[in-house]
């Protein structure tokens, strides 16, 4: 059978020693010593970025491109009124290949035919080759029919 040792009986009930030269550490600082160590800092973010999905850019048919071109010409004729539109376009991802399809509503500020860029009033600039669809808003049926007759 094992014998109980009484080697430390003389000091076991003494108070904890307090240093005269060092200030006692706060409990939060003491706890921080035992916090888990993140050896792979940023690893979780890298995994999340890799897992994030992007779409590939759609290729429009010639008919769809022609329709967008006609709509741009139509809007350019009314640019002084800052026509309101709903535009769907491809937005390339800044970090990886692909991107996402975005639809925004707003007023057209400028249609830059030379630079092939649609500029919205809030500052968004959309290259023509990223456009998927443009739908003019707040347009009466008479204006639409009149615009189609002029074409």
BELURKA-V777017 format. One record per pair of residues at least 6 apart in sequence whose C-alpha atoms are under 7 Angstrom apart, sorted by sequence separation. I is the first residue (numbers start at 1). GAP is how many residues later the second one is. D is the distance in Angstrom with one decimal. If there is no record, write none. Layout:
I/GAP/D, I/GAP/D
//
This chain:
92/6/5.9, 93/6/4.3, 111/6/6.2, 112/6/6.2, 119/6/4.5, 92/7/4.1, 111/7/4.8, 118/7/5.7, 119/7/6.4, 75/8/6.8, 91/8/5.5, 92/8/6.5, 110/8/6.3, 111/8/6.1, 117/8/6.3, 118/8/5.1, 90/9/6.8, 91/9/5.4, 110/9/5.0, 117/9/5.5, 118/9/6.2, 90/10/5.8, 91/10/6.1, 109/10/5.6, 110/10/6.9, 117/10/4.3, 118/10/6.7, 90/11/4.7, 91/11/6.6, 108/11/6.2, 109/11/5.0, 116/11/5.9, 117/11/5.5, 89/12/5.7, 90/12/6.2, 108/12/4.5, 109/12/4.7, 116/12/5.4, 88/13/6.9, 89/13/5.5, 107/13/5.8, 108/13/5.7, 88/14/5.6, 89/14/6.5, 106/14/6.7, 107/14/5.4, 88/15/4.2, 106/15/7.0, 87/16/5.5, 88/16/6.6, 86/17/6.8, 87/17/5.5, 86/18/5.7, 87/18/6.4, 86/19/4.3, 85/20/5.7, 86/20/6.7, 85/21/5.7, 84/22/5.3, 85/22/6.2, 84/23/4.2, 83/24/5.4, 84/24/6.3, 82/25/5.5, 83/25/5.7, 82/26/5.2, 82/27/5.9, 79/31/6.8, 57/33/6.4, 76/35/6.3, 90/40/5.0, 57/41/6.6, 89/41/5.4, 90/41/6.5, 56/42/4.8, 89/42/4.4, 55/43/5.2, 56/43/6.4, 88/43/6.3, 89/43/5.0, 54/44/5.2, 55/44/5.2, 88/44/5.4, 89/44/6.9, 54/45/4.9, 55/45/5.5, 88/45/5.1, 54/46/6.1, 87/46/5.7, 88/46/6.5, 87/47/4.5, 86/48/5.9, 87/48/6.3, 85/49/6.7, 86/49/5.1, 85/50/5.5, 86/50/6.4, 85/51/4.3, 86/51/6.9, 84/52/6.1, 85/52/5.1, 84/53/5.4, 71/63/7.0, 68/65/6.5, 68/66/6.6
//
